[in-house]
Amino acid sequence: MNYNSLEELQRACADCQACPLGKTRTKSVFGTGDVRAELMFVGEAPGEQEDLSGVPFVGRAGQLLDKFLYAVDIPREKVYIANILKCRPPKNRDPLPAEEEACIGYLREQVRLIRPKVIVCLGRIAAMRLIKPDFKITQEHGQWFERGGYRMTAVYHPAALLRDPRKKEDMLEDMKRIRNILDEGKESAEP
């Protein structure tokens, strides 16, 4: 599936019934942010607040992500945020492989249309899908990979930081490195 615009893709996503989650969602949660963003964050699936609002990362985890963006001077409105799944799994359980398969095409199209320079996976599940199947978040967070012409890394999911605040320092260091990578790209682009 190739779409000409994010709007066209979002309309298709909103009507999707490719997996059983299409019948249980309140709203599909497509993505939000700058459609020309150099930096794209990808989580695993919407939670309850996202399902109600139709916007990714607006609950407690999203508010914590906002604080980390602010701490490294990356305005949220300058990034694009999406999830692998566009519908909330029941009780926020991990996405099933069949659900990921049914939905991954939407994310691929979002990436193709936005063309970010850097993709950051929020948590283990997104990293296992986008970087490598055996990704170990505690050992490999903050490491950089090249995949499909994109620079990619993974950081702890903000929800994990709410459960284990000891990881916040690691998250801040990873976010500083992301900021540095973005700054390096701007410097090399200047004449």
MDTraj code that builds the backbone (N, CA, C; nanometers):
import mdtraj as md
import numpy as np

residues = "MET ASN TYR ASN SER LEU GLU GLU LEU GLN ARG ALA CYS ALA ASP CYS GLN ALA CYS PRO LEU GLY LYS THR ARG THR LYS SER VAL PHE GLY THR GLY ASP VAL ARG ALA GLU LEU MET PHE VAL GLY GLU ALA PRO GLY GLU GLN GLU ASP LEU SER GLY VAL PRO PHE VAL GLY ARG ALA GLY GLN LEU LEU ASP LYS PHE LEU TYR ALA VAL ASP ILE PRO ARG GLU LYS VAL TYR ILE ALA ASN ILE LEU LYS CYS ARG PRO PRO LYS ASN ARG ASP PRO LEU PRO ALA GLU GLU GLU ALA CYS ILE GLY TYR LEU ARG GLU GLN VAL ARG LEU ILE ARG PRO LYS VAL ILE VAL CYS LEU GLY ARG ILE ALA ALA MET ARG LEU ILE LYS PRO ASP PHE LYS ILE THR GLN GLU HIS GLY GLN TRP PHE GLU ARG GLY GLY TYR ARG MET THR ALA VAL TYR HIS PRO ALA ALA LEU LEU ARG ASP PRO ARG LYS LYS GLU ASP MET LEU GLU ASP MET LYS ARG ILE ARG ASN ILE LEU ASP GLU GLY LYS GLU SER ALA GLU PRO".split()
xyz = np.array([
    [0.0825, -0.1181, 0.0000],
    [0.0000, 0.0000, 0.0000],
    [0.0875, 0.1254, 0.0000],
    [0.0699, 0.2066, -0.1004],
    [0.1384, 0.3356, -0.1094],
    [0.0337, 0.4454, -0.1099],
    [0.0550, 0.5443, -0.0246],
    [-0.0384, 0.6554, -0.0115],
    [0.0315, 0.7831, -0.0530],
    [-0.0466, 0.8797, -0.1001],
    [0.0096, 1.0056, -0.1483],
    [0.0288, 1.1087, -0.0380],
    [-0.0394, 1.0906, 0.0755],
    [-0.0290, 1.1880, 0.1838],
    [-0.0586, 1.1198, 0.3171],
    [-0.0156, 1.1858, 0.4242],
    [-0.0475, 1.1353, 0.5580],
    [-0.1972, 1.1396, 0.5832],
    [-0.2654, 1.2397, 0.5275],
    [-0.4100, 1.2507, 0.5469],
    [-0.4811, 1.1296, 0.4867],
    [-0.4406, 1.0915, 0.3659],
    [-0.4998, 0.9752, 0.2996],
    [-0.4710, 0.8474, 0.3802],
    [-0.3483, 0.8349, 0.4276],
    [-0.3091, 0.7201, 0.5086],
    [-0.3886, 0.7164, 0.6392],
    [-0.4060, 0.8318, 0.7020],
    [-0.4798, 0.8383, 0.8288],
    [-0.6254, 0.7981, 0.8093],
    [-0.6858, 0.8393, 0.6977],
    [-0.8247, 0.7994, 0.6708],
    [-0.8351, 0.6476, 0.6557],
    [-0.7404, 0.5883, 0.5842],
    [-0.7408, 0.4423, 0.5679],
    [-0.7233, 0.3727, 0.7026],
    [-0.6352, 0.4246, 0.7847],
    [-0.6087, 0.3673, 0.9164],
    [-0.7331, 0.3762, 1.0053],
    [-0.8033, 0.4867, 0.9989],
    [-0.9223, 0.5060, 1.0827],
    [-1.0325, 0.4060, 1.0486],
    [-1.0341, 0.3583, 0.9245],
    [-1.1357, 0.2618, 0.8810],
    [-1.0890, 0.1170, 0.8923],
    [-0.9672, 0.0953, 0.9365],
    [-0.9061, -0.0377, 0.9348],
    [-0.9790, -0.1371, 1.0255],
    [-0.9989, -0.2550, 0.9719],
    [-1.0543, -0.3677, 1.0485],
    [-0.9704, -0.4930, 1.0229],
    [-0.8402, -0.4749, 0.9987],
    [-0.7510, -0.5858, 0.9620],
    [-0.7262, -0.6832, 1.0765],
    [-0.7519, -0.6414, 1.1994],
    [-0.7378, -0.7313, 1.3140],
    [-0.8528, -0.7035, 1.4104],
    [-0.8749, -0.7889, 1.5097],
    [-0.9881, -0.7701, 1.6022],
    [-0.9844, -0.6394, 1.6824],
    [-0.8672, -0.5739, 1.6946],
    [-0.8600, -0.4500, 1.7720],
    [-0.9420, -0.3378, 1.7093],
    [-0.9656, -0.3461, 1.5789],
    [-1.0475, -0.2453, 1.5119],
    [-1.1889, -0.2384, 1.5664],
    [-1.2368, -0.3496, 1.6219],
    [-1.3727, -0.3535, 1.6768],
    [-1.3789, -0.3056, 1.8220],
    [-1.2657, -0.3056, 1.8925],
    [-1.2670, -0.2715, 2.0352],
    [-1.2143, -0.1314, 2.0648],
    [-1.1560, -0.0660, 1.9664],
    [-1.0983, 0.0666, 1.9918],
    [-1.2079, 0.1714, 2.0075],
    [-1.1731, 0.2790, 2.0804],
    [-1.2579, 0.3975, 2.0833],
    [-1.2222, 0.4835, 1.9630],
    [-1.0919, 0.5104, 1.9473],
    [-1.0397, 0.5859, 1.8328],
    [-0.9106, 0.5202, 1.7864],
    [-0.8847, 0.5257, 1.6568],
    [-0.7520, 0.4835, 1.6117],
    [-0.6552, 0.5966, 1.6490],
    [-0.5335, 0.5575, 1.6808],
    [-0.4325, 0.6533, 1.7261],
    [-0.3226, 0.6530, 1.6203],
    [-0.3336, 0.7434, 1.5254],
    [-0.2484, 0.7424, 1.4069],
    [-0.1076, 0.7931, 1.4375],
    [-0.0971, 0.9153, 1.4791],
    [0.0321, 0.9783, 1.5053],
    [0.0111, 1.1275, 1.5172],
    [0.1135, 1.1963, 1.5656],
    [0.1008, 1.3400, 1.5846],
    [0.2370, 1.4060, 1.5744],
    [0.2365, 1.5312, 1.5329],
    [0.3613, 1.6073, 1.5309],
    [0.3910, 1.6687, 1.3961],
    [0.5163, 1.7069, 1.3806],
    [0.5650, 1.7741, 1.2610],
    [0.5787, 1.6737, 1.1472],
    [0.5068, 1.6953, 1.0396],
    [0.5108, 1.6013, 0.9273],
    [0.6412, 1.6096, 0.8489],
    [0.7281, 1.7052, 0.8837],
    [0.8616, 1.7147, 0.8234],
    [0.9701, 1.6939, 0.9310],
    [0.9352, 1.6237, 1.0350],
    [1.0252, 1.6053, 1.1495],
    [1.1508, 1.5279, 1.1102],
    [1.2625, 1.5700, 1.1665],
    [1.3868, 1.4943, 1.1518],
    [1.3920, 1.3795, 1.2519],
    [1.3132, 1.3899, 1.3583],
    [1.3140, 1.2927, 1.4671],
    [1.1749, 1.2329, 1.4838],
    [1.1700, 1.0990, 1.4802],
    [1.0436, 1.0287, 1.4967],
    [1.0570, 0.9300, 1.6119],
    [0.9606, 0.9329, 1.7034],
    [0.9532, 0.8377, 1.8131],
    [0.8459, 0.7349, 1.7802],
    [0.8756, 0.6084, 1.8084],
    [0.7796, 0.5011, 1.7818],
    [0.7644, 0.4152, 1.9075],
    [0.6428, 0.4099, 1.9590],
    [0.6105, 0.3236, 2.0715],
    [0.5451, 0.1961, 2.0226],
    [0.4932, 0.1183, 2.1169],
    [0.4366, -0.0106, 2.0783],
    [0.2875, -0.0022, 2.0446],
    [0.2084, 0.0633, 2.1310],
    [0.0630, 0.0661, 2.1115],
    [0.0024, 0.1736, 2.2008],
    [-0.1154, 0.2222, 2.1643],
    [-0.1821, 0.3217, 2.2484],
    [-0.2268, 0.2630, 2.3812],
    [-0.2334, 0.3488, 2.4826],
    [-0.2916, 0.3128, 2.6113],
    [-0.4322, 0.3686, 2.6218],
    [-0.4865, 0.3677, 2.7412],
    [-0.6250, 0.4096, 2.7620],
    [-0.6476, 0.5559, 2.7240],
    [-0.5614, 0.6463, 2.7712],
    [-0.5794, 0.7890, 2.7414],
    [-0.5666, 0.8166, 2.5921],
    [-0.4761, 0.7446, 2.5273],
    [-0.4559, 0.7624, 2.3836],
    [-0.5765, 0.7109, 2.3052],
    [-0.6316, 0.5976, 2.3487],
    [-0.7507, 0.5410, 2.2850],
    [-0.8689, 0.6377, 2.2943],
    [-0.8793, 0.7080, 2.4056],
    [-0.9885, 0.8036, 2.4238],
    [-0.9683, 0.9308, 2.3416],
    [-0.8430, 0.9764, 2.3324],
    [-0.8156, 1.1044, 2.2664],
    [-0.7811, 1.0904, 2.1181],
    [-0.7292, 0.9743, 2.0778],
    [-0.6833, 0.9570, 1.9400],
    [-0.5446, 1.0140, 1.9162],
    [-0.4730, 1.0508, 2.0234],
    [-0.3398, 1.1120, 2.0130],
    [-0.2407, 1.0264, 2.0929],
    [-0.1234, 0.9925, 2.0339],
    [-0.0280, 0.9099, 2.1071],
    [0.0444, 0.9863, 2.2178],
    [0.0765, 0.9145, 2.3232],
    [0.1573, 0.9638, 2.4342],
    [0.1020, 1.0917, 2.4979],
    [-0.0233, 1.0820, 2.5432],
    [-0.0844, 1.1944, 2.6149],
    [-0.1114, 1.1623, 2.7622],
    [-0.0975, 1.0363, 2.8002],
    [-0.1185, 0.9973, 2.9395],
    [0.0056, 1.0267, 3.0235],
    [0.0181, 0.9585, 3.1365],
    [0.1312, 0.9826, 3.2276],
    [0.2655, 0.9560, 3.1591],
    [0.2735, 0.8491, 3.0796],
    [0.3989, 0.8190, 3.0094],
    [0.4320, 0.9300, 2.9093],
    [0.3317, 0.9803, 2.8414],
    [0.3532, 1.0894, 2.7465],
    [0.3984, 1.2175, 2.8144],
    [0.3425, 1.2443, 2.9321],
    [0.3839, 1.3633, 3.0071],
    [0.5301, 1.3511, 3.0505],
    [0.5717, 1.2297, 3.0864],
    [0.7118, 1.2083, 3.1229],
    [0.8015, 1.2233, 2.9998],
    [0.7584, 1.1705, 2.8854],
    [0.8353, 1.1898, 2.7612],
    [0.8518, 1.3385, 2.7329],
    [0.7460, 1.4156, 2.7508],
    [0.7528, 1.5610, 2.7300],
    [0.8607, 1.6241, 2.8180],
    [0.8728, 1.5793, 2.9421],
    [0.9742, 1.6343, 3.0329],
    [1.1154, 1.6042, 2.9835],
    [1.1353, 1.4846, 2.9310],
    [1.2678, 1.4514, 2.8774],
    [1.2982, 1.5319, 2.7512],
    [1.1991, 1.5511, 2.6658],
    [1.2187, 1.6348, 2.5465],
    [1.2562, 1.7769, 2.5883],
    [1.1841, 1.8302, 2.6856],
    [1.2113, 1.9649, 2.7357],
    [1.3526, 1.9734, 2.7945],
    [1.3930, 1.8703, 2.8675],
    [1.5244, 1.8708, 2.9338],
    [1.6398, 1.8796, 2.8349],
    [1.6194, 1.8289, 2.7126],
    [1.7266, 1.8334, 2.6120],
    [1.6941, 1.9323, 2.4998],
    [1.5972, 2.0197, 2.5255],
    [1.5618, 2.1278, 2.4329],
    [1.5183, 2.0762, 2.2952],
    [1.4323, 1.9758, 2.2969],
    [1.3690, 1.9278, 2.1738],
    [1.2190, 1.9553, 2.1894],
    [1.1655, 2.0533, 2.1161],
    [1.0224, 2.0828, 2.1277],
    [0.9368, 1.9675, 2.0751],
    [0.8367, 1.9274, 2.1509],
    [0.7507, 1.8162, 2.1079],
    [0.6876, 1.8452, 1.9722],
    [0.6558, 1.9707, 1.9466],
    [0.5910, 2.0030, 1.8187],
    [0.6864, 1.9901, 1.6993],
    [0.8157, 1.9682, 1.7248],
    [0.9134, 1.9510, 1.6173],
    [0.9453, 1.8045, 1.5883],
    [0.8830, 1.7116, 1.6637],
    [0.9046, 1.5693, 1.6412],
    [0.7740, 1.5062, 1.5949],
    [0.7823, 1.3842, 1.5467],
    [0.6623, 1.3082, 1.5116],
    [0.6588, 1.1865, 1.6020],
    [0.5420, 1.1552, 1.6559],
    [0.5267, 1.0442, 1.7490],
    [0.4177, 0.9505, 1.6977],
    [0.4512, 0.8225, 1.6925],
    [0.3560, 0.7211, 1.6453],
    [0.3765, 0.5933, 1.7264],
    [0.2959, 0.4943, 1.6966],
    [0.3084, 0.3616, 1.7558],
    [0.3059, 0.2578, 1.6452],
    [0.3529, 0.1379, 1.6778],
    [0.3409, 0.0278, 1.5824],
    [0.1933, -0.0040, 1.5617],
    [0.1211, -0.0273, 1.6718],
    [-0.0234, -0.0502, 1.6623],
    [-0.0958, 0.0831, 1.6688],
    [-0.2043, 0.0914, 1.5962],
    [-0.2847, 0.2136, 1.5958],
    [-0.4094, 0.1998, 1.6828],
    [-0.4312, 0.0806, 1.7391],
    [-0.5444, 0.0546, 1.8271],
    [-0.4932, -0.0040, 1.9588],
    [-0.5635, 0.0262, 2.0666],
    [-0.5224, -0.0197, 2.1996],
    [-0.5528, -0.1679, 2.2199],
    [-0.4516, -0.2450, 2.2603],
    [-0.4795, -0.3832, 2.2997],
    [-0.5549, -0.3843, 2.4332],
    [-0.6409, -0.4828, 2.4557],
    [-0.7161, -0.4893, 2.5816],
    [-0.6223, -0.4888, 2.7031],
    [-0.6582, -0.4100, 2.8032],
    [-0.5833, -0.4005, 2.9290],
    [-0.4350, -0.3676, 2.9073],
    [-0.4045, -0.2987, 2.7986],
    [-0.2674, -0.2562, 2.7668],
    [-0.1691, -0.3734, 2.7585],
    [-0.2162, -0.4909, 2.7211],
    [-0.1257, -0.6043, 2.7056],
    [-0.0306, -0.5787, 2.5881],
    [0.0772, -0.6573, 2.5818],
    [0.1706, -0.6455, 2.4701],
    [0.0991, -0.6792, 2.3400],
    [0.1388, -0.6132, 2.2309],
    [0.0800, -0.6459, 2.1006],
    [0.1087, -0.7914, 2.0618],
    [0.0133, -0.8551, 1.9985],
    [0.0337, -0.9890, 1.9449],
    [0.1033, -0.9779, 1.8096],
    [0.1832, -1.0773, 1.7715],
    [0.2500, -1.0716, 1.6415],
    [0.1540, -1.0474, 1.5248],
    [0.0369, -1.1103, 1.5262],
    [-0.0600, -1.0908, 1.4176],
    [-0.1101, -0.9462, 1.4129],
    [-0.1242, -0.8844, 1.5297],
    [-0.1671, -0.7442, 1.5341],
    [-0.0582, -0.6535, 1.4779],
    [0.0675, -0.6808, 1.5149],
    [0.1789, -0.6031, 1.4594],
    [0.1823, -0.6168, 1.3078],
    [0.1671, -0.7393, 1.2589],
    [0.1697, -0.7624, 1.1139],
    [0.0580, -0.6867, 1.0435],
    [-0.0602, -0.6854, 1.1036],
    [-0.1755, -0.6176, 1.0433],
    [-0.1543, -0.4668, 1.0373],
    [-0.0724, -0.4126, 1.1276],
    [-0.0605, -0.2679, 1.1429],
    [0.0721, -0.2100, 1.0913],
    [0.1744, -0.2893, 1.0770],
    [0.3083, -0.2363, 1.0485],
    [0.3134, -0.1587, 0.9166],
    [0.2288, -0.1931, 0.8230],
    [0.2271, -0.1210, 0.6954],
    [0.1944, 0.0270, 0.7119],
    [0.1085, 0.0595, 0.8075],
    [0.0764, 0.2005, 0.8330],
    [0.1998, 0.2750, 0.8832],
    [0.2737, 0.2125, 0.9742],
    [0.3946, 0.2771, 1.0257],
    [0.4984, 0.2926, 0.9141],
    [0.5157, 0.1898, 0.8328],
    [0.6123, 0.1995, 0.7208],
    [0.5774, 0.3169, 0.6294],
    [0.4489, 0.3319, 0.6022],
    [0.4057, 0.4444, 0.5180],
    [0.4281, 0.5787, 0.5876],
    [0.4031, 0.5852, 0.7190],
    [0.4309, 0.7093, 0.7918],
    [0.5791, 0.7458, 0.7782],
    [0.6650, 0.6483, 0.7976],
    [0.8100, 0.6734, 0.7865],
    [0.8442, 0.7175, 0.6443],
    [0.7881, 0.6499, 0.5434],
    [0.8174, 0.6851, 0.4036],
    [0.7732, 0.8274, 0.3708],
    [0.6565, 0.8674, 0.4201],
    [0.6038, 1.0000, 0.3895],
    [0.6734, 1.1105, 0.4697],
    [0.7121, 1.0826, 0.5930],
    [0.7753, 1.1842, 0.6780],
    [0.9256, 1.1928, 0.6511],
    [0.9883, 1.0788, 0.6271],
    [1.1332, 1.0694, 0.6008],
    [1.2179, 1.1332, 0.7117],
    [1.2027, 1.0859, 0.8364],
    [1.2857, 1.1405, 0.9448],
    [1.4311, 1.0985, 0.9269],
    [1.5220, 1.1726, 0.9853],
    [1.6630, 1.1344, 0.9831],
    [1.6937, 1.0331, 1.0930],
    [1.6212, 1.0427, 1.2039],
    [1.6448, 0.9575, 1.3199],
    [1.5117, 0.8997, 1.3679],
    [1.5124, 0.7687, 1.3970],
    [1.3952, 0.7024, 1.4551],
    [1.4358, 0.6478, 1.5911],
    [1.3573, 0.6819, 1.6925],
    [1.3830, 0.6360, 1.8288],
    [1.2695, 0.5440, 1.8714],
    [1.3039, 0.4208, 1.9025],
    [1.2064, 0.3251, 1.9528],
    [1.1874, 0.3492, 2.1017],
    [1.0632, 0.3616, 2.1425],
    [1.0307, 0.3789, 2.2840],
    [0.9996, 0.2423, 2.3421],
    [1.1005, 0.1805, 2.4008],
    [1.0822, 0.0525, 2.4666],
    [1.1233, -0.0677, 2.3859],
    [1.1237, -0.1798, 2.4566],
    [1.1720, -0.3078, 2.4044],
    [1.0899, -0.3586, 2.2862],
    [0.9572, -0.3501, 2.2957],
    [0.8740, -0.4098, 2.1912],
    [0.8935, -0.3385, 2.0578],
    [0.8961, -0.2060, 2.0591],
    [0.9213, -0.1320, 1.9348],
    [1.0607, -0.1636, 1.8818],
    [1.1598, -0.1721, 1.9702],
    [1.2971, -0.2016, 1.9274],
    [1.3074, -0.3417, 1.8688],
    [1.2365, -0.4377, 1.9270],
    [1.2398, -0.5741, 1.8744],
    [1.1773, -0.5806, 1.7351],
    [1.0795, -0.4976, 1.7102],
    [1.0148, -0.4987, 1.5789],
    [1.0960, -0.4203, 1.4747],
    [1.1518, -0.3065, 1.5150],
    [1.2143, -0.2174, 1.4171],
    [1.3657, -0.2318, 1.4072],
    [1.4326, -0.2716, 1.5141],
    [1.5791, -0.2797, 1.5111],
    [1.6257, -0.4238, 1.4938],
    [1.5911, -0.5110, 1.5892],
    [1.6257, -0.6536, 1.5765],
    [1.5421, -0.7347, 1.6744],
    [1.5051, -0.8569, 1.6356],
    [1.4107, -0.9361, 1.7155],
    [1.4587, -0.9722, 1.8555],
    [1.5906, -0.9766, 1.8768],
    [1.6406, -1.0143, 2.0096],
    [1.6927, -0.8933, 2.0878],
    [1.6402, -0.7752, 2.0571],
    [1.6861, -0.6529, 2.1229],
    [1.6678, -0.6631, 2.2737],
    [1.7724, -0.6265, 2.3475],
    [1.7706, -0.6270, 2.4945],
    [1.7782, -0.4820, 2.5418],
    [1.6669, -0.4276, 2.5853],
    [1.6598, -0.2845, 2.6173],
    [1.7549, -0.2459, 2.7299],
    [1.7718, -0.3309, 2.8315],
    [1.8592, -0.2914, 2.9424],
    [2.0055, -0.2869, 2.9002],
    [2.0457, -0.3698, 2.8043],
    [2.1851, -0.3682, 2.7594],
    [2.2081, -0.2778, 2.6381],
    [2.1067, -0.2616, 2.5528],
    [2.1303, -0.1966, 2.4232],
    [2.0645, -0.0595, 2.4077],
    [1.9966, -0.0099, 2.5111],
    [1.9369, 0.1235, 2.4974],
    [2.0496, 0.2241, 2.4683],
    [2.0200, 0.3194, 2.3843],
    [2.1180, 0.4235, 2.3526],
    [2.2208, 0.3847, 2.2479],
    [2.2260, 0.2585, 2.2066],
    [2.3175, 0.2184, 2.0996],
    [2.2535, 0.2533, 1.9648],
    [2.3380, 0.2824, 1.8665],
    [2.2876, 0.3271, 1.7363],
    [2.2980, 0.2168, 1.6326],
    [2.1987, 0.2134, 1.5438],
    [2.1892, 0.1134, 1.4387],
    [2.1494, 0.1833, 1.3089],
    [2.1877, 0.1240, 1.1967],
    [2.1397, 0.1692, 1.0653],
    [2.0414, 0.0639, 1.0161],
    [1.9206, 0.1040, 0.9833],
    [1.8191, 0.0123, 0.9314],
    [1.7439, 0.0832, 0.8193],
    [1.7503, 0.0252, 0.7016],
    [1.6744, 0.0801, 0.5894],
    [1.7077, 0.2238, 0.5567],
    [1.8326, 0.2638, 0.5792],
    [1.8737, 0.4004, 0.5508],
    [1.8419, 0.4997, 0.6622],
    [1.7955, 0.4507, 0.7761],
    [1.7621, 0.5382, 0.8884],
    [1.8550, 0.5098, 1.0053],
    [1.8931, 0.6151, 1.0765],
    [1.9657, 0.5993, 1.2027],
    [1.8620, 0.5715, 1.3094],
    [1.8853, 0.4650, 1.3865],
    [1.7862, 0.4238, 1.4855],
    [1.8529, 0.3938, 1.6186],
    [1.7791, 0.4197, 1.7233],
    [1.8194, 0.3822, 1.8583],
    [1.6929, 0.3495, 1.9355],
    [1.7115, 0.2967, 2.0542],
    [1.5979, 0.2697, 2.1430],
    [1.6296, 0.3238, 2.2810],
    [1.5266, 0.3706, 2.3468],
    [1.5365, 0.4191, 2.4847],
    [1.4296, 0.3465, 2.5662],
    [1.4390, 0.3601, 2.6961],
    [1.3352, 0.3012, 2.7806],
    [1.2000, 0.3640, 2.7485],
    [1.0968, 0.2828, 2.7533],
    [0.9614, 0.3352, 2.7372],
    [0.9305, 0.4202, 2.8609],
    [0.8719, 0.5381, 2.8434],
    [0.8415, 0.6212, 2.9599],
    [0.7573, 0.5498, 3.0660],
    [0.6696, 0.4582, 3.0258],
    [0.5905, 0.3834, 3.1246],
    [0.6812, 0.2986, 3.2131],
    [0.7911, 0.2453, 3.1570],
    [0.8865, 0.1678, 3.2372],
    [0.9549, 0.2573, 3.3398],
    [0.9785, 0.3820, 3.3030],
    [1.0413, 0.4763, 3.3964],
    [0.9470, 0.5133, 3.5105],
    [0.8174, 0.5130, 3.4831],
    [0.7207, 0.5383, 3.5896],
    [0.7233, 0.4238, 3.6918],
    [0.7462, 0.3026, 3.6424],
    [0.7531, 0.1862, 3.7318],
    [0.8892, 0.1753, 3.8014],
    [0.9962, 0.2205, 3.7333],
    [1.1320, 0.2091, 3.7887],
    [1.2079, 0.3398, 3.7655],
    [1.1886, 0.4386, 3.8529],
    [1.2509, 0.5705, 3.8353],
    [1.4045, 0.5676, 3.8344],
    [1.4652, 0.4579, 3.8796],
    [1.6123, 0.4502, 3.8781],
    [1.6689, 0.4561, 3.7363],
    [1.5880, 0.4260, 3.6375],
    [1.6333, 0.4261, 3.4978],
    [1.6271, 0.5652, 3.4332],
    [1.5759, 0.6625, 3.5058],
    [1.5596, 0.7968, 3.4481],
    [1.6940, 0.8599, 3.4087],
    [1.7980, 0.8343, 3.4854],
    [1.9296, 0.8912, 3.4521],
    [1.9801, 0.8356, 3.3189],
    [1.9621, 0.7045, 3.2973],
    [1.9989, 0.6444, 3.1688],
    [1.9199, 0.7083, 3.0550],
    [1.7919, 0.7296, 3.0786],
    [1.7064, 0.7908, 2.9772],
    [1.7552, 0.9312, 2.9432],
    [1.7917, 1.0087, 3.0440],
    [1.8394, 1.1441, 3.0189],
    [1.9678, 1.1407, 2.9363],
    [2.0593, 1.0501, 2.9669],
    [2.1834, 1.0382, 2.8897],
    [2.1539, 0.9983, 2.7447],
    [2.0616, 0.9047, 2.7264],
    [2.0234, 0.8642, 2.5902],
    [1.9624, 0.9814, 2.5140],
    [1.8787, 1.0594, 2.5801],
    [1.8155, 1.1743, 2.5153],
    [1.9192, 1.2803, 2.4784],
    [2.0203, 1.2987, 2.5615],
    [2.1282, 1.3932, 2.5285],
    [2.2024, 1.3475, 2.4032],
    [2.2263, 1.2161, 2.3906],
    [2.2937, 1.1643, 2.2707],
    [2.2073, 1.1847, 2.1459],
    [2.0770, 1.1656, 2.1610],
    [1.9866, 1.1897, 2.0481],
    [1.9958, 1.3361, 2.0058],
    [1.9931, 1.4253, 2.1025],
    [2.0075, 1.5688, 2.0738],
    [2.1392, 1.5962, 2.0008],
    [2.2483, 1.5339, 2.0454],
    [2.3784, 1.5532, 1.9810],
    [2.3781, 1.5027, 1.8369],
    [2.3155, 1.3888, 1.8127],
    [2.3068, 1.3342, 1.6758],
    [2.2307, 1.4317, 1.5863],
    [2.1224, 1.4873, 1.6360],
    [2.0456, 1.5842, 1.5575],
    [2.1303, 1.7091, 1.5301],
    [2.2033, 1.7558, 1.6312],
    [2.2895, 1.8737, 1.6136],
    [2.4003, 1.8482, 1.5136],
    [2.4599, 1.7271, 1.5166],
    [2.5652, 1.6920, 1.4207],
    [2.5104, 1.6960, 1.2780],
    [2.3896, 1.6465, 1.2607],
    [2.3271, 1.6484, 1.1278],
    [2.3047, 1.7887, 1.0773],
    [2.2697, 1.8801, 1.1667],
    [2.2482, 2.0203, 1.1263],
    [2.3805, 2.0858, 1.0894],
    [2.4865, 2.0562, 1.1663],
    [2.6176, 2.1152, 1.1385],
    [2.6715, 2.0691, 1.0037],
    [2.6551, 1.9410, 0.9720],
    [2.7077, 1.8898, 0.8449],
    [2.6261, 1.9383, 0.7261],
    [2.5010, 1.9820, 0.7496],
    [2.4171, 2.0326, 0.6421],
    [2.4421, 2.1806, 0.6125],
    [2.5064, 2.2503, 0.7050],
    [2.5316, 2.3940, 0.6836],
    [2.6450, 2.4140, 0.5839],
    [2.6336, 2.5188, 0.4959],
    [2.7383, 2.5415, 0.3954],
    [2.8677, 2.5919, 0.4563],
])
top = md.Topology()
chain = top.add_chain()
for i, resn in enumerate(residues, 1):
    res = top.add_residue(resn, chain, resSeq=i)
    for name in ("N", "CA", "C"):
        top.add_atom(name, md.element.get_by_symbol(name[0]), res)
traj = md.Trajectory(xyz[None], top)
